[in-house]
Amino acid sequence: MAIRLAIVAYRCVIAGAPGDSLDVQVRYFADPSIDIETFLREALPHSYVNSAGETVVWPFVGVLGIDELDAPEDGAEVVAFIAGCHQFVKWARTGI
């Protein structure tokens, strides 16, 4: 059974203002019927109150890449994406 790995990005928003941080994650999906982007877009964003009393929210930016794999060989690249530094700045501030 093949699985899917998705590289996804979340941006940081502190007290309603875009922060400078971008959280890039690799997410695992075993269920082939899941529409990954819809699933992630509809999930509630992670949020918390920081030590300054400000609400920090990590809204979903987008899916950067999806790869399907069975059993890769040792050392094989299983998921990747290429982006320029200007894209990271845009994603961190405004999303895709």
Protein Blocks (a to p, Z undefined) as FASTA:
>chain_A
ZZddddddddddeehiacfbdcddddddfblkbcfklmmmmpccdddddfkopacddddf
bdfbdcddfddcehiafbdcdddfklmmmmmmnoZZ
